[in-house]
Amino acid sequence: SGVAGGLMGGTTLAVTGPAAAISLLVVGAVEQHGLEALPIITMGCGALQLASGMTRLGVVAKLVPVSVIAGFTTGVGTLILTGQLPKALGMTAPAGMNPVELLGFIGENAASINPSAAALAVGTSAAMFMLPKIHPKMPSALVAVGGATLATHALGLDVALIGSIPSGLEAFQLGLPAMPAMDALPSLSATIFLIYAMTSVESLLSCAALEKMKKTPYKHNPDQELVGQGLANMGSALFMGMPVTSVIARSSLNVRLNAETRLPALVQSAFVFSSVVFMSDKISMVPMPALSGVLITTGLGMLNPQEFQHSYAVQKTETVVPFATTIGGMIS
């Protein structure tokens, strides 16, 4: 799915994969319809996206105001930042908390902060900020996480690791989605349409936000993006996978590392595949606080006041309310 989204999508720097918000919808869908319905949900979502792109419904994304895109980017950055703080501090926060609740949880449980985890997260984040200044093309995320992993095991730090993940080719099971019972179709169709709408909106907003963050020679094409995401989801369904979308959290790392082409999206797909097949034992040794440090750095980079300031300077009266409403809706 990552290859299809990377090659056929409408944005150069977008990276396709599972998204946190969509995962919550998928969990609810699986609880309602059963795990066996997941491939047909993913296939239906992909087919609708493909049809939408081919009929040029993606042009609706161009009508979204800049203030909404700025609010979306800032909101996602806030969610990433606050969501990773407990993990960076070696804490386990209850699921479903909004940013304000997460900050309150950290304050109430400050005594349980793991100094080693905090040091790894800070060190990883600092390395990601500093390494590009030494050499702009240095893969700072890879170097920072690799250094944190070596430090963790060399010093015997007591921090959470990624742990065991599925491994080998048997983790990829090719098959065709089974048709559901006729009496389940109305409810299942509503679920498919909801997830289709959410994945499409997230993809289009993410790609629009990416274009604002970094210009590339290839102009963002929302119709092509829907085609790419549709093919990606249909491919995911053939391997019994969940719906995927263009993810701003991963994609914005391309912006931070000054990527220019679609190659990083393809490399990411190849890395995920080879990690599962060949390197699952090595990946399992990576400390979680280091990954949190990477995501915190990405989240900070998305809190972009300049974009809001530009929008406010152009349309003062029509900027604040959509910007604040978008952020509030995302973090509530």
N, C-alpha and C positions, 0 to 999 in steps of 0.2 A: 504494500500500500504506500510506503514511503517513496518508492521508486516511481510509482504512477503519479503520485501527487507532485513529486519533485520535477518530473519531466513534462507532465501535461498540465500543470497548474498555471495560473495566470499571473504569478509573481515570481521573480527570480530568486528571492532570498527566503521564501516561505519553506518551513519544515513541517511535514505532515506527521501526525501521530495522535495518540489518545489525549484528551483534554480533561482536566479535573471536573469542570462543570458538567460536561457530557457524561463522564463516568457516573456521576450521581444519578442522572436520568437512566442510564443503562442498568444500574443496580436496581432501581425501582421497576424497570421493565422486566428484568429477570425474575424479581420477586413476584410480579403479577402474572407473567406468562410462562415462566420456566426457562431454564438455561437452553433447552433445545430450540427455543424461539429466537435466540440471539442472532444466528446467521441470517434468518429471514428478515429480521429487523434491519440488520446491516445492509443486506442486499437491497431491500426496499428503499432505504435511505439513499443508497448510492444511485439506484435507478432514477429516483426523483431528482437528485442533483444533476445527473447527466441530462435528463430531459429539460430541466430548468436552464442549464447552460446552453443547450442546443436551440432553445426557443428564446434565448437572449433575455431571460428574466434577471440576470445578474446586473443589468444596467441600473436597477433600483439602488444598488449600493452607491452609485455616483451621486445620488440625491441626499446622502447622509451629510449633515453639516460638519464642518471641521471641528466645531466645539464638541460634538458627540464623539468624534474619533479621538480627540484629545482626552475627553473624559474616560473613554474606554481604555485607552493606553494607561492613563494614570490609575484607573481603578484596578486593572490587571496587575500593574506594578505594586500597588498597595497590597493586593491579595497575596502575591508571591512573597513580598517582603515579610509581612506579618505571619503568613503560613509557615515560613521556614525558620522563623526566630526560635520557636520552641525546640525544633530539631537541632538547630545550631548550638543551643545551650544544653543539649543532652536531656531534654524533657520530652514527655509524651503527653500531648494535649488531647482532650476529648474531641471526637469528630464533630463537625457541624458548627464550630464556633466562627463568628464573624471577627474581623480585625480588632474591634474594640474589646470583645470578650477574650480574645487571645492575649492581648496586652494585659488585661486584668488577671488572667490566669498566670502569666509570667510573673507579675508583681506579687501575687499571692503565694507563689511557690519559688520565690527567688532563692530560698535556702537550699533548694535541690539542684541548683545549677551545677553542671559538670565543668570544672575549669579546663580540663583537657579538651572537651568538645568545643567550648567557646574559643579556645586558643587556635584550634584547627580551623574553625570557621573564619575567624578573623584573619588568620594567616593566609588562607586560600583566597579570601576576598581581596586582601592587600596585594597578593601576588598578581591577581587578575588586573588590578588597577596599575601596578608598577611595570609588569613585564612588557606590555605594548610600548611603553616609553623607552625601554631598552632597545627593542626591535619591533617595529609595527606589525610584522608578519609572523611573529612568534605565536604558536598555539597556546595562549596563556592558560586557558581552561585545562587543557590536557597536562601541561607542565605543573600547574598548581595542584591539581588532584593527584597526579603522580607523586609529587613531593610530599603531600599530606599523607598519602598511603605509606610511603617509605618511612616517614617519621613516626607514624602510628605503630608500625610493627617493629621498628628499630628501638623505639623507646618503651614499647610495651604499654601504650596508652589504653586506658579503660574507656573505650567509646563504642557506640553501636556501629556495626558493619552492615553492608548490604545484605550479606547472608546468602543462602543457597537460592539459585534461580533455575528455571527449567533449562535443560541442556540437551544437546544432541539433535539430530535431524528429526527424531520422533516427536519433538516439541511442535513440529509443523505438520498438521494433519489436513490433507487436502480432501475436500468433500463438497457435495452439493447441498444447499439448504433444503430441508424437508418442508413441504407445504403443510400449514396448520389446518386444524379442523375448521369446517365452515362456520360453526357457531362462534369461533374465536376471532373470525376475521374483522368484525366491526371494531372491537376493542383493540386488536392488534394494529389495525390500520390507523387508528387515532394515535397510538404510541409511535408508529413509524413516522407519521406526519409531524408530530411534535419534535422528535429527534432530528428529522430532516431539517425542520425550520431552525432549530437551535444550532446544529452543526454548520448549516449554510450561513447563518448570521455571524457566527463566530469566525468562520473562515474569511468572509468578505470584510468584516470589520478589522480582523487581524491584518489582512493584506493591505487594506487602505491605510492602516496605521503604519505598517512597514514602509509604504511608499512615502509617507510623511517623514519618517525617521531617516531614510537614506534613499536618494535617487539612484536608479540604475538605468542603463541604456534601454532595457525592456520595460515599457510602460505597463502598469497594472491593468489587466483585462479581467473584469469580474466574471464574464460569461465563461472564459477559458478556465478560470479558477473553479467554477462549479463543475465543469467537465472533468477537470483533473481530480477534484475531490470525489466526484461520482465514481470514476474508475478506481480510485484508491479504496473506496468503501466496498465496491463490488469485489475487488481483489481480496480485501480483508475477509469478506463473507465466505469466499471459497476456502479459506483456512480457518473457518469457524471463529473469526475474530469479531471484535466490537467496532462500532463506528469510530472513525477518526476524523480529524479536522486540521486545518492549518492552525498551528499553535503559536501565539505571539511570544510566549515565554522562551520557547526554543528558537524561534525565528529571530528574535531580537538579539540573540547571541551572535548571529551572523552579522548583524549591524555593528555590534560592539567589536567584533574581530575583523571588521573591514572586508567582509566577503563581497564579491562582485558577481558571481555566477551561480548556477544551479548545482555546481559540484558539491558543496557542503551537504545539501539535502541527500544526494546520492551516497556520499561517504557515510553519513549518519545511518542510512538504511543498511549499507554494507557492514558497518560497525555493529549495529544491533544484531544482524543475522550471524556474523562471525562470533560475536560475543556469546550468543546462545549456543552455537554449535561447537565452538572451539575454546572459548576463554571464560566459561561460566565460573570456573574455580578461581580465576584471577579477579574477575569482577566482584566476586563475593567478598573479597578482602578490602574493598574500598570503604573508607569510613564515611558514614552518613553525614557528619558535620561538614566534611569537605564538599559534598554535593550541595549541602545547604548554603555554604559560602558562595558557590558558583551562582546559585539561584538568587541569593540576596544581592549579589553584585548586579545581576541582570535586572532584578526588580528596581534597584536604585536608579539604574540607567533609564528606566521607563518613566520615572517621575520627572517629566520634562516640562518645567514651567514656561520655557521659551515658547512652546507651541501654544499654550494657553494665552500668553501675553500677546502673541501675534494675532490670534483669533479675537482677543478682546480689543486690540487696537483697531481691527477692521470693522467689527460689529459689536460694539459695547453692549447694547441693549439685548442682543440675541445670542450672547455667549454664556453668561454666568449661569442662567437657569438650566439649559441643556447640559452644560458641563457638570454642574453640581448634581443634577438629577441622574445622569449616567453613572457617576461615581457612587452616589448613594444607593442606586439600585443594585450595583454590583457587589458592594461590600456589606449590604444589610442582610 
